Amino acid sequence: MRDDKDPGTFELALPRKRGRPPKFGYAMSDAQRAARYRARRAGQANHADVRKCSDMVLLDKIRGAIRGKDPELTGFLVHVLWQRYPLQLK
């Protein structure tokens, strides 16, 4: 604690807690963190543009297209994924 009226006192640099600071002011449980992750993925899965969704959502869509036996959609989605990571030959 520092006295504002005394110019000779300094703020003590106390050691901080280890790890990343909590996002919402409190530590989330593993279940809460997983629920947020699943909700974020489900939200991305509903977007019309597959070029802007995350890799995991794109893989989920590929898996669904394979399960639905839609070769055209599967080929398109695999092509989108392939465009993200072009092969670099040395």
N, C-alpha and C positions, 0 to 999 in steps of 0.2 A: 504494500500500500504506500502511496506517495502523498506527501503533504503539499498541497498546491501553494501554500503561503511560504514555504521554506524553499528558496532557490537552490540550496545545497543538496537536497535529496534527489536521488536518481530512482528511476523505475527499475525494479529488479527483473532480470531476465530469468524467469523460472522455466524449468524444462517442460516442454510440451508433451502431451500424450503420444504414444507411438501409433503409427498407422495413419491412414487417410482420415481426415475429419468427416464426420457424418454429414450427409447431404441435406437432411431436413432438420437438423438440430438434435436428432436422436438416432441411436443405432438401430438399423432395421434388422429384423430377424431373417434367417435364410428363406423362410416361406414368403415373407413380404418381398424380398429381393427377387425371388423366382417368379412371383405373381406379377411384379412390375415388368420383368423381362418378357414373360408370356404375353402380357397385354400389349407391350410395345411391338412384339412380333406380329400379333394378330392385327394390330392397327395398320402395320405396314403391308400386311397381306391383302388388305382390302383396296389398296391403291391400284389405279388402272395402269400406271406406267411401271412396268417391271424393271426398267432400266435404272430406276431411282431407289428401288428397295434394297435391303441388305442381302448379303450372300446367303445367310441362313434362310431368309424368307424365299429367296429364289430357289434354293435347294428344296425347300418344302413344296414349292409350286412344281418343280420338276418331278418330285416324288409323287405328287398328286396326279400329274399328267400321265406318268407311267402306270399308276394304279388304275386310272381311267381309260387306259389303252388308247391314248390320243397321240399318234406318232408325230403329227404336224406341230402340235403345241409343244411336245417334248423337244423336238428338234429346234424350234424357235427359242425356247428357254435355255437349252444347252448352248445355243449360238450366242445368246446374250451373255451367259456366264463366260464363254470362251473369249468374247471380245474384251471382257474386263481384265483378263490375264493373258495377254498375247505371248506367244512362244518367242523367246529371244534366243536365236541361234548364235553361237560364238564362232 
